[in-house]
């Protein structure tokens, strides 16, 4: 039997996803501010990559299709690794 203030595993996951979503929204705002003051192609590329990571994390927490978002992330990561090999 569940205690009155004890969350079910599903409720814990939902709470966790909501916390991560709020953190990623805040991270996106800070990232937007950094983009305004940054200069240089290398910095812009790194900011763009970080922006993708934040976006995928937010989507992962917002979506019921987490697996699809995860595989999209893996695809992006492979692309980033491939680009890094050529630079």
C-alpha positions in Angstrom: 0.0 0.0 0.0 1.2 3.5 -0.9 1.9 6.1 1.8 -0.1 9.3 1.4 2.8 11.5 0.3 4.7 8.9 -1.6 4.9 9.2 -5.4 4.4 6.3 -7.8 7.3 5.6 -10.2 5.2 7.2 -13.0 4.7 10.3 -10.9 8.4 10.5 -10.1 9.3 10.3 -13.8 6.7 13.0 -14.6 8.1 15.2 -11.9 11.7 14.6 -13.0 10.8 15.4 -16.6 9.0 18.7 -15.5 12.1 19.7 -13.5 14.4 19.0 -16.5 12.1 20.9 -18.8 12.2 24.0 -16.6 16.0 23.8 -16.4 16.3 23.5 -20.1 14.0 26.4 -20.7 16.2 28.5 -18.4 19.3 27.2 -20.2 17.8 28.2 -23.5 17.3 31.7 -22.3 20.9 32.0 -21.1 22.2 30.5 -24.4 20.2 33.1 -26.3 21.9 35.8 -24.3 25.3 34.3 -25.0 24.6 34.1 -28.7 24.0 37.9 -28.7 27.4 38.7 -27.3 29.5 35.9 -28.8 31.8 36.4 -31.8 33.7 34.0 -34.0 32.7 31.1 -36.2 34.1 28.4 -33.8 32.1 29.9 -30.9 28.9 30.1 -33.0 29.3 26.5 -34.0 29.7 25.3 -30.4 26.7 27.5 -29.3 24.7 26.0 -32.1 25.6 22.4 -31.0 24.8 23.3 -27.4 21.5 24.7 -28.5 20.7 21.4 -30.2 21.5 19.5 -27.1 19.2 21.7 -25.0 16.5 21.4 -27.6 16.6 17.6 -27.7 16.6 17.4 -23.9 13.5 19.6 -23.7 11.8 17.5 -26.4 12.7 14.4 -24.6 11.0 15.6 -21.5 8.0 17.0 -23.3 7.4 14.0 -25.5 5.7 10.6 -24.9 7.8 9.4 -27.9 11.1 9.7 -26.0 12.7 6.9 -28.0 12.3 8.8 -31.3 13.8 11.9 -29.7 16.7 9.8 -28.3 17.4 8.3 -31.7 17.3 11.8 -33.3 19.8 12.9 -30.7 22.1 10.0 -31.5 21.9 10.9 -35.2 22.9 14.5 -34.3 25.8 13.3 -32.2 27.1 11.1 -35.0 26.9 14.0 -37.3 28.8 16.3 -34.9 31.5 13.6 -34.4 31.8 13.2 -38.1 32.2 17.0 -38.6 34.8 17.1 -35.8 36.9 14.5 -37.6 37.1 16.7 -40.7 38.1 19.9 -38.8 
